[in-house]
Amino acid sequence: MLRHRIAPIVLVLLGPSLLHPAWAQSPPTWGSSSSPSPTAGQSVSQKANDAADRSMYQDVTYTNAAKMGPQVIVLPGEIKSNNATFGQKFTSNNIADFAELELTKANFRVLDRADLGPMLNEIQLAYGAGDPADARKVMQKGKLKSTKWLVKFDILKAEQVAQQKQGFNGGVASSLIGIFGKSGQATSAASTVAGSTDTRAAAGVWVIGIRYKLLDASTTEQVAQGYTEEKMEVGATSTSVAGVSSGASGGVSLDTMVQRLVQKSVWEIDNKYK
């Protein structure tokens, strides 16, 4: 009898781990051994992967994530920068997608733009014109009724502000060795090695800035706004000595920079206005 009484207690205590063993498991990961690249596992691959790891997506801990935020709609913002590279790579919808993702993680109730359909155009027209009557008319429809804010993210700046290059070419050093060095095989070899030496390094720094606006869903009035910017460095190095060459290039991508700026903005919205 005692055994029968103890068994249910053990099941209650251990039940979650027995019934749902997946809870204790880690998410799937794929290491370098899964890559078909011919350089996988080599030092050049390790260095490239280490650099790529620094630009991977990183979760942000939002201060008030435990508190449910109001219902919001993210409007496609504007890209006010005239930089051609940025304009070719990004649209306002890309930025809004990042914003929906981060606002959801911060525990705001986000209405997916894809679910709004034609109503999104009506919303944009009403709030673009700043017409409270039209806004109230639109917001009385179905699931829009409980919307508190409309959130908009605009890229105000995206420009390369600095660039530096430096390098060394061994041609001159080779000539000097040939002029001042004593004749012989050693001098000839040194001259050849010096002449074949070529090192180059270049770095460019961008500054990208984003502004957010919170608009009252019923009045179209601006509730709050904020601005933040970050530097992005892109660089490359190359070295060639006696026929042996090496090089590296990289930097945080524009996609990653925009996502990080959105994360900073959402952190501020969550921290100040929830």
N, C-alpha and C positions, 0 to 999 in steps of 0.2 A: 504493500500500500504506500509506504514512504517513497518508493521509487516512482510511482505514478504521480505523486504530488510534486516531487522535485522536478520532473521532466518539463511540465509547462513553464515553470519559473525559469529554467535554463533556456528554453526556447524564446521566452520574452526578452531575456537579457542578450541573447546572442542572435535573435531573430533577424535584425537588419543585415548583419554581416553574412548570415547564412542564406537569406532570401535574395539579397542584392549584393553579391560579391563584387559587382562592377563598381560600386561606390568606393571601394578601397583601391581601385586600380588607377594608374596614371593614364593620361591621354596618350594616344599613339604618337610616336616620334620616329623620325627617319634620320639616321646618322649618315656620315660620309660613306659608309660601306654600301649604302643603297644607291649611290650615284654611279651611273655608267660612264662618267667622264674618265678619260684615260689618265688624267692627272689626280684623280681622287686618292687621298691619303698621302700625297707628296707635300713637301713643305710649301710649294707655291699655292697648292690648293688650300692648305691650312691658313695661310696668310690672307687669301681672298675671302675665305669663309669667316675668319675673325673680323675682317673689315665689314662684311655683309651683316654679321650679327649685331653690330653697333647701330645699324639702321633698321633693324626689325621692329615690328609693332610692339609697343610696351603699354601695358595697362596703367591707367592712372587711378589712384585712390581718391574718390570724390568724398569730400568732407561729410556731406549730408546724404549720402547714398542710402542710408537706412530709412530716411524719411521720404515718403511718396511725394513727388512733385506734382504740380498742376498739369492739366492737359495742354499740350502745345502743338503747333504746326510749324514746320521749318519751311520757309519760303526760299526758293532759289535766289541767291544774292547776285551781286554784280562784281565783275572783274574790271576794276577801274584802271589797272596798270596797262600801259601800252606795249609792254615787253612782248615781242613776237613769240619767243620761245615758250613763255608761260601761257600765252593765249592759245598756242597750238596744242598744248598738253592738257589744259584744264578747261572745263565748262563750269558754270555755276551749279549744275546738278551734281557734279563730282563733290563739290564742297558741301552741298546740302546732304548728300549721302553720308559723308563722314560725320556731319553734325547730328543726324538722326541716330547713328550708331552710338555716339558718345552720350547724347542726352538720354537715350534708353538705359545705358550703363549707369548713368547718374540717377536713375529711378524717376525720370520724368515720364509722363504718359504721352508718348509721341504718336500722333496720327500719321501713318505712312502716306506719303504723297502719292504713291502708286495706287492706293485704295481710294483716293479722292476723285480721280478721273477728271471730268470736265469742270467739277467744282473748284479745282485748283486755279483754273484760269479766272473764274469769277472772283475768287479771293484775291488774286494778284491785282486784278483791275480795281477792286474796291479799295484795297490798301495802298495801291500805287497812286490813286487819286486822292487818298486821305478823306474819303467820304463816309462819315459815321453812319448815315442812313443806309447806304448800300451795304456797308459792313454788317450792320445789324440784320439786314434782310438775308444776307448770305449765311450768317452764323446761326440763324434759326432753323436751319435744315439738318434734320437727323442727328448724326453723331457729332456735328460741329457745335451743338448747343453748349456743351460743357468746356469748350476751349477757352483758356484764359489768356494765353499769349501767342503771338506769332513771332518767330525768331528768324532773324536774317543775318547772314554772314557775308561780308563784302571784302574782297581783296583790294586794298588801297595801294599797296606798294609791292613790286616784285622787280628788283633791279640789281644788276651787278655793280657794286660800289667800289671794288678794289681788285687789282690784279698784280701779281708779282711774278717775275721770271728770273732765274739765275742758272748759270751753267759754266762748264769748263770744257774747252776743246784743247787737246794736247798738241795741236799742230805747232804752235809757237814754242812750247817746251821742247818738242822734238828737234826743232831747228837749233835752239840754244845748246842742247846736248851735243848736237853735231858740230857746232862751232867751237865750243869750249872744252868738250870732252877729248880725251886722248883716243887716238885711233885704235881700233881693236874690236874683237867680237862683242865684248861686254858693252862697249859704248854703242855699237851698232844695235844690239838687242835693246838696250835702254831707250835708244832713240825711237826704235820701232814701237815699243810698248807705249811710250809717252805719246807718240803720234796717233796711236789707235784709241787713246782714252777720250771719251766723250760723256759728260754727265750733264743732265738737264733736270730742272725742277720748275714747276709752275703751279701757282695757286690762285684761285679766284674766289672772292667772297660776295655772296648775295645777301641782301636784306629783304625779307618778305614780311609784310604787315597785314593783319586782318582786323576788321571791325565787326562787332556784333551789335544788333539792335533788338530790344524787346518791345513789341508793339501790343498795346491793349486790344484784345480781340473785339471788344464791344465799341470802343471809341476811336480806334486807329491811332491814338496818341502814343508817343514814344514813352515807355516806362523807364528804360535805362539803356545805356550803351557803354561800350568799352573798346579799347584798342590794345593790341599787343603785337610785337614783332620779334623776329628771331634772325640770327645770322646763319647762313648756310655756306659751307666751304667745299669747293670742289678742287681737287689737286691731282697732279701726276708727276711721277719721277721716272727717270730712265738713266741707266748706266751701261756703258759699253767699254770693255778693256780687253785688248788683245783678242778680239773676236768673241768674247763672252759677254752677253748682254742680259740685263734684267730691267724690269720696269713694273710700275704699279700705278693705277689710277682709281679714283673713286671719290665718294662723298655722299652725304645724305641727299636722297633724291627729292625732287619737288613734291612728289606725292607724300613722302614722309614728312616734309616740312609743313605742308598744309594740314596734314592730320594732327601734328603736334600743336600747331597754332589753334586748331579747333579744340583740342583737348584743354589747352590753357584757358580758352574763352569759356568753355563749358564748366571748367573748374570754378571760374569766377562767378558765373551765373548760379551754380549750385551753392557756392559759399555765401553769396551776398543776397540773393533774391528768392531763394526757395521758401 
